[in-house]
Amino acid sequence: MRKLFVISCVIATFVFCLNGFADAAKSKVKKKAKPQVKAKVLPKKALPQKVAAKPKNGDIIILAKSRSAFLNPNCEETRTCDLKSVFITVEQYKVFIEDSWTYGTSTVAGYETSGMESLEKYAFVNFIRGCMFDSEKSKSGEIQKNFGISILHFGGISRFCFPEWVIDSMDSDPAYNSDAELGRHYFYRWNSVPGSYDKKTEKLYGEEKPASPLLYIKDHPGGAFLSANGAINTSLEFKTCIFRASDIPNSAVPENINFAEPIYCADWQSSYIYNFDLGIFETKSEIDPFCKEKPQPY
């Protein structure tokens, strides 16, 4: 803008001088033109730049969100017309913990029935494939991967790697969030604020019954983050399915994934693999080839 202003001033001065010479010629009076004064162009001042505030521990950023819904259109064929709807919400996020970002995925899976008496007739089962692993870059530039992460699975501690699909459960009951003593639905949740899944306002079904026939569960697979020597990575695929509770066996083995026909399933993933060359976590559509290897048992 300053340059345009200076140019405009120069043009105006030039036009003014021409008009002055023309008037002098008409009146036959010679006038000496004043020397043109050069205008000084001041340097542009740099505008203050906005500096992004440093994130605080606990800050969460949602990277992506999706929701799938099932309205049970063929309920007569499956004899499940008291199951009104099923939904699964998936969020990819990053949370700032101990001065660095942790990347993760969270899900909420819920269902609604036609009445309170039907709530315990249905239950979720989770299936999992893939692994969590740690990785580091050697001095020669080679990426080294290790099965250094453990998980409680079917009552025992195992390496967090499942090359093939298995049931995702902490004990032998395939039903998600079940408890041998408290039952299958004790840890299912409902919220005193309709449509909310906020922990502050949610209640456990086993401690207090809901006002309306809707329950949900939550899942938070392990997160990915930078470690002292490299990175902790997640490369996991999931299937969250709802069944008639009576179709789910009370006890099973992890590989028994075809124990019954599900009413509805939704696929989702948690994939954050560190790229040492780019210095970022990347999401892949397939599980990492390393996760297809069978680790040595403990």
MIKOLMAR-504739 format. One record per residue (C-alpha): chain; residue in three letters; x, y, z; residue number from 1. Coordinates in nm, 3 decimals. Layout:
N
['A'; 'ALA'; [X; Y; Z]; NUM],
...
END
This chain:
298
['A'; 'MET'; [0.000; 0.000; 0.000]; 1],
['A'; 'ARG'; [0.289; 0.239; 0.072]; 2],
['A'; 'LYS'; [0.435; 0.176; -0.276]; 3],
['A'; 'LEU'; [0.101; 0.253; -0.440]; 4],
['A'; 'PHE'; [0.072; 0.572; -0.234]; 5],
['A'; 'VAL'; [0.421; 0.688; -0.340]; 6],
['A'; 'ILE'; [0.350; 0.616; -0.708]; 7],
['A'; 'SER'; [0.022; 0.806; -0.683]; 8],
['A'; 'CYS'; [0.203; 1.105; -0.530]; 9],
['A'; 'VAL'; [0.464; 1.107; -0.807]; 10],
['A'; 'ILE'; [0.195; 1.094; -1.078]; 11],
['A'; 'ALA'; [-0.001; 1.373; -0.910]; 12],
['A'; 'THR'; [0.311; 1.590; -0.886]; 13],
['A'; 'PHE'; [0.389; 1.529; -1.253]; 14],
['A'; 'VAL'; [0.037; 1.625; -1.363]; 15],
['A'; 'PHE'; [0.046; 1.935; -1.142]; 16],
['A'; 'CYS'; [0.372; 2.049; -1.305]; 17],
['A'; 'LEU'; [0.231; 2.004; -1.658]; 18],
['A'; 'ASN'; [-0.073; 2.211; -1.570]; 19],
['A'; 'GLY'; [0.156; 2.479; -1.427]; 20],
['A'; 'PHE'; [0.360; 2.502; -1.751]; 21],
['A'; 'ALA'; [0.042; 2.525; -1.960]; 22],
['A'; 'ASP'; [-0.095; 2.814; -1.751]; 23],
['A'; 'ALA'; [0.239; 2.999; -1.770]; 24],
['A'; 'ALA'; [0.243; 2.972; -2.150]; 25],
['A'; 'LYS'; [-0.104; 3.119; -2.174]; 26],
['A'; 'SER'; [-0.016; 3.418; -1.957]; 27],
['A'; 'LYS'; [0.328; 3.456; -2.123]; 28],
['A'; 'VAL'; [0.484; 3.453; -1.777]; 29],
['A'; 'LYS'; [0.780; 3.226; -1.738]; 30],
['A'; 'LYS'; [0.793; 3.036; -1.416]; 31],
['A'; 'LYS'; [1.073; 2.822; -1.296]; 32],
['A'; 'ALA'; [0.955; 2.471; -1.207]; 33],
['A'; 'LYS'; [1.044; 2.360; -0.857]; 34],
['A'; 'PRO'; [1.268; 2.055; -0.839]; 35],
['A'; 'GLN'; [1.078; 1.737; -0.765]; 36],
['A'; 'VAL'; [1.127; 1.615; -0.413]; 37],
['A'; 'LYS'; [1.190; 1.247; -0.387]; 38],
['A'; 'ALA'; [0.963; 1.078; -0.137]; 39],
['A'; 'LYS'; [1.117; 0.841; 0.111]; 40],
['A'; 'VAL'; [0.981; 0.488; 0.104]; 41],
['A'; 'LEU'; [0.972; 0.356; 0.456]; 42],
['A'; 'PRO'; [1.043; -0.012; 0.510]; 43],
['A'; 'LYS'; [0.742; -0.232; 0.576]; 44],
['A'; 'LYS'; [0.686; -0.323; 0.934]; 45],
['A'; 'ALA'; [0.656; -0.695; 0.998]; 46],
['A'; 'LEU'; [0.313; -0.787; 1.133]; 47],
['A'; 'PRO'; [0.317; -0.971; 1.462]; 48],
['A'; 'GLN'; [0.290; -1.346; 1.404]; 49],
['A'; 'LYS'; [0.051; -1.555; 1.607]; 50],
['A'; 'VAL'; [0.241; -1.812; 1.811]; 51],
['A'; 'ALA'; [0.049; -2.132; 1.878]; 52],
['A'; 'ALA'; [0.008; -2.191; 2.247]; 53],
['A'; 'LYS'; [0.195; -2.493; 2.378]; 54],
['A'; 'PRO'; [-0.050; -2.773; 2.457]; 55],
['A'; 'LYS'; [-0.108; -2.862; 2.818]; 56],
['A'; 'ASN'; [-0.107; -3.210; 2.964]; 57],
['A'; 'GLY'; [-0.454; -3.354; 2.917]; 58],
['A'; 'ASP'; [-0.538; -3.156; 2.602]; 59],
['A'; 'ILE'; [-0.729; -3.374; 2.353]; 60],
['A'; 'ILE'; [-0.770; -3.318; 1.978]; 61],
['A'; 'ILE'; [-1.021; -3.527; 1.780]; 62],
['A'; 'LEU'; [-0.861; -3.625; 1.450]; 63],
['A'; 'ALA'; [-1.157; -3.808; 1.294]; 64],
['A'; 'LYS'; [-1.500; -3.935; 1.394]; 65],
['A'; 'SER'; [-1.744; -4.181; 1.236]; 66],
['A'; 'ARG'; [-2.073; -4.342; 1.333]; 67],
['A'; 'SER'; [-2.255; -4.645; 1.200]; 68],
['A'; 'ALA'; [-2.615; -4.734; 1.277]; 69],
['A'; 'PHE'; [-2.832; -5.043; 1.237]; 70],
['A'; 'LEU'; [-3.213; -5.028; 1.250]; 71],
['A'; 'ASN'; [-3.278; -5.404; 1.240]; 72],
['A'; 'PRO'; [-3.486; -5.411; 0.919]; 73],
['A'; 'ASN'; [-3.515; -5.793; 0.902]; 74],
['A'; 'CYS'; [-3.606; -5.844; 1.265]; 75],
['A'; 'GLU'; [-3.880; -6.095; 1.190]; 76],
['A'; 'GLU'; [-3.634; -6.330; 1.020]; 77],
['A'; 'THR'; [-3.392; -6.313; 1.314]; 78],
['A'; 'ARG'; [-3.668; -6.304; 1.578]; 79],
['A'; 'THR'; [-3.518; -5.987; 1.728]; 80],
['A'; 'CYS'; [-3.788; -5.723; 1.677]; 81],
['A'; 'ASP'; [-3.747; -5.603; 2.036]; 82],
['A'; 'LEU'; [-3.399; -5.481; 1.931]; 83],
['A'; 'LYS'; [-3.480; -5.136; 1.790]; 84],
['A'; 'SER'; [-3.134; -5.009; 1.693]; 85],
['A'; 'VAL'; [-2.759; -5.053; 1.730]; 86],
['A'; 'PHE'; [-2.490; -4.785; 1.691]; 87],
['A'; 'ILE'; [-2.112; -4.771; 1.702]; 88],
['A'; 'THR'; [-1.917; -4.445; 1.722]; 89],
['A'; 'VAL'; [-1.541; -4.438; 1.655]; 90],
['A'; 'GLU'; [-1.307; -4.149; 1.735]; 91],
['A'; 'GLN'; [-0.941; -4.112; 1.644]; 92],
['A'; 'TYR'; [-0.769; -3.867; 1.877]; 93],
['A'; 'LYS'; [-0.442; -3.747; 2.020]; 94],
['A'; 'VAL'; [-0.393; -3.649; 2.383]; 95],
['A'; 'PHE'; [-0.101; -3.454; 2.528]; 96],
['A'; 'ILE'; [0.057; -3.655; 2.811]; 97],
['A'; 'GLU'; [0.391; -3.587; 2.980]; 98],
['A'; 'ASP'; [0.493; -3.326; 2.722]; 99],
['A'; 'SER'; [0.426; -3.542; 2.414]; 100],
['A'; 'TRP'; [0.131; -3.661; 2.206]; 101],
['A'; 'THR'; [-0.026; -4.005; 2.247]; 102],
['A'; 'TYR'; [-0.242; -4.128; 1.957]; 103],
['A'; 'GLY'; [-0.540; -4.354; 2.014]; 104],
['A'; 'THR'; [-0.888; -4.468; 1.917]; 105],
['A'; 'SER'; [-1.201; -4.488; 2.129]; 106],
['A'; 'THR'; [-1.537; -4.648; 2.056]; 107],
['A'; 'VAL'; [-1.884; -4.638; 2.201]; 108],
['A'; 'ALA'; [-2.113; -4.925; 2.101]; 109],
['A'; 'GLY'; [-2.474; -4.919; 2.215]; 110],
['A'; 'TYR'; [-2.817; -5.060; 2.154]; 111],
['A'; 'GLU'; [-3.179; -4.974; 2.230]; 112],
['A'; 'THR'; [-3.464; -5.217; 2.287]; 113],
['A'; 'SER'; [-3.839; -5.179; 2.292]; 114],
['A'; 'GLY'; [-3.853; -5.225; 2.669]; 115],
['A'; 'MET'; [-3.647; -5.266; 2.983]; 116],
['A'; 'GLU'; [-3.724; -5.637; 2.995]; 117],
['A'; 'SER'; [-3.531; -5.691; 2.667]; 118],
['A'; 'LEU'; [-3.203; -5.522; 2.761]; 119],
['A'; 'GLU'; [-3.029; -5.837; 2.887]; 120],
['A'; 'LYS'; [-3.138; -6.039; 2.584]; 121],
['A'; 'TYR'; [-2.851; -5.888; 2.381]; 122],
['A'; 'ALA'; [-2.477; -5.850; 2.431]; 123],
['A'; 'PHE'; [-2.167; -5.739; 2.241]; 124],
['A'; 'VAL'; [-1.866; -5.948; 2.144]; 125],
['A'; 'ASN'; [-1.542; -5.792; 2.022]; 126],
['A'; 'PHE'; [-1.306; -5.960; 1.775]; 127],
['A'; 'ILE'; [-0.947; -5.847; 1.720]; 128],
['A'; 'ARG'; [-0.658; -5.896; 1.477]; 129],
['A'; 'GLY'; [-0.316; -5.725; 1.469]; 130],
['A'; 'CYS'; [-0.066; -5.619; 1.729]; 131],
['A'; 'MET'; [0.102; -5.352; 1.934]; 132],
['A'; 'PHE'; [0.479; -5.335; 1.902]; 133],
['A'; 'ASP'; [0.777; -5.118; 1.985]; 134],
['A'; 'SER'; [1.015; -4.997; 1.717]; 135],
['A'; 'GLU'; [1.345; -4.814; 1.699]; 136],
['A'; 'LYS'; [1.588; -4.700; 1.431]; 137],
['A'; 'SER'; [1.941; -4.836; 1.450]; 138],
['A'; 'LYS'; [2.255; -4.637; 1.369]; 139],
['A'; 'SER'; [2.266; -4.807; 1.029]; 140],
['A'; 'GLY'; [1.913; -4.683; 0.955]; 141],
['A'; 'GLU'; [1.738; -5.018; 0.997]; 142],
['A'; 'ILE'; [1.396; -5.019; 1.168]; 143],
['A'; 'GLN'; [1.389; -5.285; 1.438]; 144],
['A'; 'LYS'; [1.052; -5.409; 1.570]; 145],
['A'; 'ASN'; [0.980; -5.611; 1.883]; 146],
['A'; 'PHE'; [0.681; -5.768; 2.057]; 147],
['A'; 'GLY'; [0.736; -5.586; 2.384]; 148],
['A'; 'ILE'; [0.371; -5.517; 2.475]; 149],
['A'; 'SER'; [0.155; -5.749; 2.687]; 150],
['A'; 'ILE'; [-0.222; -5.793; 2.725]; 151],
['A'; 'LEU'; [-0.458; -5.975; 2.960]; 152],
['A'; 'HIS'; [-0.636; -6.219; 2.732]; 153],
['A'; 'PHE'; [-0.861; -6.511; 2.832]; 154],
['A'; 'GLY'; [-0.735; -6.511; 3.188]; 155],
['A'; 'GLY'; [-0.363; -6.500; 3.111]; 156],
['A'; 'ILE'; [-0.090; -6.258; 3.012]; 157],
['A'; 'SER'; [0.018; -6.287; 2.650]; 158],
['A'; 'ARG'; [0.208; -6.086; 2.393]; 159],
['A'; 'PHE'; [-0.016; -5.828; 2.227]; 160],
['A'; 'CYS'; [-0.013; -5.993; 1.884]; 161],
['A'; 'PHE'; [-0.293; -6.178; 1.706]; 162],
['A'; 'PRO'; [-0.198; -6.269; 1.346]; 163],
['A'; 'GLU'; [-0.549; -6.416; 1.293]; 164],
['A'; 'TRP'; [-0.891; -6.311; 1.416]; 165],
['A'; 'VAL'; [-0.965; -6.407; 1.778]; 166],
['A'; 'ILE'; [-1.221; -6.314; 2.041]; 167],
['A'; 'ASP'; [-1.121; -6.004; 2.238]; 168],
['A'; 'SER'; [-1.197; -6.088; 2.600]; 169],
['A'; 'MET'; [-1.013; -6.079; 2.931]; 170],
['A'; 'ASP'; [-1.171; -6.407; 3.046]; 171],
['A'; 'SER'; [-1.319; -6.716; 2.883]; 172],
['A'; 'ASP'; [-1.665; -6.559; 2.843]; 173],
['A'; 'PRO'; [-1.673; -6.404; 2.494]; 174],
['A'; 'ALA'; [-1.930; -6.140; 2.599]; 175],
['A'; 'TYR'; [-1.759; -5.802; 2.617]; 176],
['A'; 'ASN'; [-1.716; -5.647; 2.963]; 177],
['A'; 'SER'; [-1.866; -5.952; 3.133]; 178],
['A'; 'ASP'; [-1.779; -6.058; 3.485]; 179],
['A'; 'ALA'; [-1.794; -6.414; 3.615]; 180],
['A'; 'GLU'; [-1.948; -6.306; 3.947]; 181],
['A'; 'LEU'; [-2.140; -5.990; 3.860]; 182],
['A'; 'GLY'; [-2.282; -6.102; 3.527]; 183],
['A'; 'ARG'; [-2.259; -6.003; 3.164]; 184],
['A'; 'HIS'; [-2.430; -5.666; 3.183]; 185],
['A'; 'TYR'; [-2.315; -5.524; 3.516]; 186],
['A'; 'PHE'; [-2.050; -5.300; 3.352]; 187],
['A'; 'TYR'; [-2.269; -5.187; 3.064]; 188],
['A'; 'ARG'; [-2.337; -4.815; 3.089]; 189],
['A'; 'TRP'; [-2.614; -4.562; 3.046]; 190],
['A'; 'ASN'; [-2.615; -4.186; 3.081]; 191],
['A'; 'SER'; [-2.835; -3.954; 3.282]; 192],
['A'; 'VAL'; [-2.797; -3.699; 3.000]; 193],
['A'; 'PRO'; [-2.968; -3.840; 2.686]; 194],
['A'; 'GLY'; [-2.729; -3.864; 2.391]; 195],
['A'; 'SER'; [-2.421; -3.811; 2.608]; 196],
['A'; 'TYR'; [-2.141; -4.058; 2.680]; 197],
['A'; 'ASP'; [-1.960; -3.832; 2.924]; 198],
['A'; 'LYS'; [-1.804; -4.025; 3.208]; 199],
['A'; 'LYS'; [-1.918; -3.760; 3.456]; 200],
['A'; 'THR'; [-2.287; -3.837; 3.400]; 201],
['A'; 'GLU'; [-2.278; -4.208; 3.313]; 202],
['A'; 'LYS'; [-2.387; -4.490; 3.542]; 203],
['A'; 'LEU'; [-2.333; -4.865; 3.554]; 204],
['A'; 'TYR'; [-2.629; -5.082; 3.468]; 205],
['A'; 'GLY'; [-2.543; -5.320; 3.752]; 206],
['A'; 'GLU'; [-2.564; -5.040; 4.008]; 207],
['A'; 'GLU'; [-2.864; -4.847; 3.881]; 208],
['A'; 'LYS'; [-3.120; -4.920; 3.611]; 209],
['A'; 'PRO'; [-3.168; -4.664; 3.330]; 210],
['A'; 'ALA'; [-3.478; -4.455; 3.272]; 211],
['A'; 'SER'; [-3.498; -4.572; 2.910]; 212],
['A'; 'PRO'; [-3.393; -4.907; 2.753]; 213],
['A'; 'LEU'; [-3.056; -4.805; 2.608]; 214],
['A'; 'LEU'; [-2.714; -4.936; 2.710]; 215],
['A'; 'TYR'; [-2.361; -4.889; 2.575]; 216],
['A'; 'ILE'; [-2.005; -5.009; 2.622]; 217],
['A'; 'LYS'; [-1.672; -4.834; 2.568]; 218],
['A'; 'ASP'; [-1.340; -4.954; 2.432]; 219],
['A'; 'HIS'; [-1.000; -4.781; 2.436]; 220],
['A'; 'PRO'; [-0.720; -4.991; 2.284]; 221],
['A'; 'GLY'; [-0.366; -4.903; 2.386]; 222],
['A'; 'GLY'; [-0.221; -4.578; 2.252]; 223],
['A'; 'ALA'; [0.081; -4.505; 2.033]; 224],
['A'; 'PHE'; [0.355; -4.268; 2.148]; 225],
['A'; 'LEU'; [0.726; -4.193; 2.136]; 226],
['A'; 'SER'; [0.935; -4.379; 2.393]; 227],
['A'; 'ALA'; [1.287; -4.325; 2.521]; 228],
['A'; 'ASN'; [1.440; -4.544; 2.250]; 229],
['A'; 'GLY'; [1.186; -4.523; 1.972]; 230],
['A'; 'ALA'; [0.810; -4.562; 1.944]; 231],
['A'; 'ILE'; [0.517; -4.771; 2.067]; 232],
['A'; 'ASN'; [0.290; -4.853; 1.772]; 233],
['A'; 'THR'; [-0.065; -4.985; 1.731]; 234],
['A'; 'SER'; [-0.180; -5.179; 1.425]; 235],
['A'; 'LEU'; [-0.516; -5.330; 1.518]; 236],
['A'; 'GLU'; [-0.840; -5.427; 1.344]; 237],
['A'; 'PHE'; [-1.167; -5.487; 1.528]; 238],
['A'; 'LYS'; [-1.513; -5.624; 1.466]; 239],
['A'; 'THR'; [-1.772; -5.524; 1.723]; 240],
['A'; 'CYS'; [-2.081; -5.746; 1.694]; 241],
['A'; 'ILE'; [-2.410; -5.773; 1.876]; 242],
['A'; 'PHE'; [-2.564; -6.117; 1.940]; 243],
['A'; 'ARG'; [-2.858; -6.260; 2.121]; 244],
['A'; 'ALA'; [-2.705; -6.320; 2.462]; 245],
['A'; 'SER'; [-2.839; -6.676; 2.461]; 246],
['A'; 'ASP'; [-2.631; -6.747; 2.148]; 247],
['A'; 'ILE'; [-2.304; -6.652; 2.318]; 248],
['A'; 'PRO'; [-2.143; -6.950; 2.499]; 249],
['A'; 'ASN'; [-2.053; -6.899; 2.862]; 250],
['A'; 'SER'; [-1.702; -7.022; 2.787]; 251],
['A'; 'ALA'; [-1.500; -7.045; 2.468]; 252],
['A'; 'VAL'; [-1.146; -7.047; 2.331]; 253],
['A'; 'PRO'; [-1.005; -6.736; 2.157]; 254],
['A'; 'GLU'; [-1.009; -6.894; 1.809]; 255],
['A'; 'ASN'; [-1.378; -6.990; 1.827]; 256],
['A'; 'ILE'; [-1.497; -6.686; 1.633]; 257],
['A'; 'ASN'; [-1.786; -6.860; 1.453]; 258],
['A'; 'PHE'; [-1.981; -6.973; 1.759]; 259],
['A'; 'ALA'; [-2.303; -6.803; 1.635]; 260],
['A'; 'GLU'; [-2.445; -6.574; 1.369]; 261],
['A'; 'PRO'; [-2.426; -6.208; 1.477]; 262],
['A'; 'ILE'; [-2.720; -5.973; 1.433]; 263],
['A'; 'TYR'; [-2.493; -5.685; 1.328]; 264],
['A'; 'CYS'; [-2.119; -5.612; 1.311]; 265],
['A'; 'ALA'; [-1.916; -5.296; 1.257]; 266],
['A'; 'ASP'; [-1.549; -5.290; 1.151]; 267],
['A'; 'TRP'; [-1.303; -5.035; 1.282]; 268],
['A'; 'GLN'; [-0.931; -4.999; 1.339]; 269],
['A'; 'SER'; [-0.667; -4.837; 1.555]; 270],
['A'; 'SER'; [-0.357; -4.777; 1.343]; 271],
['A'; 'TYR'; [-0.072; -4.545; 1.439]; 272],
['A'; 'ILE'; [0.270; -4.652; 1.309]; 273],
['A'; 'TYR'; [0.570; -4.425; 1.351]; 274],
['A'; 'ASN'; [0.760; -4.318; 1.039]; 275],
['A'; 'PHE'; [1.114; -4.241; 1.154]; 276],
['A'; 'ASP'; [1.207; -4.067; 0.828]; 277],
['A'; 'LEU'; [0.911; -3.825; 0.840]; 278],
['A'; 'GLY'; [0.893; -3.804; 1.218]; 279],
['A'; 'ILE'; [0.515; -3.868; 1.230]; 280],
['A'; 'PHE'; [0.266; -4.141; 1.317]; 281],
['A'; 'GLU'; [0.088; -4.278; 1.010]; 282],
['A'; 'THR'; [-0.240; -4.468; 0.970]; 283],
['A'; 'LYS'; [-0.241; -4.773; 0.744]; 284],
['A'; 'SER'; [-0.545; -4.947; 0.593]; 285],
['A'; 'GLU'; [-0.390; -5.291; 0.655]; 286],
['A'; 'ILE'; [-0.225; -5.430; 0.965]; 287],
['A'; 'ASP'; [0.153; -5.403; 0.969]; 288],
['A'; 'PRO'; [0.328; -5.710; 0.817]; 289],
['A'; 'PHE'; [0.512; -5.751; 1.145]; 290],
['A'; 'CYS'; [0.177; -5.825; 1.314]; 291],
['A'; 'LYS'; [0.126; -6.125; 1.088]; 292],
['A'; 'GLU'; [0.423; -6.298; 1.248]; 293],
['A'; 'LYS'; [0.356; -6.531; 1.536]; 294],
['A'; 'PRO'; [0.550; -6.421; 1.845]; 295],
['A'; 'GLN'; [0.717; -6.655; 2.087]; 296],
['A'; 'PRO'; [0.501; -6.716; 2.398]; 297],
['A'; 'TYR'; [0.616; -6.601; 2.738]; 298],
END
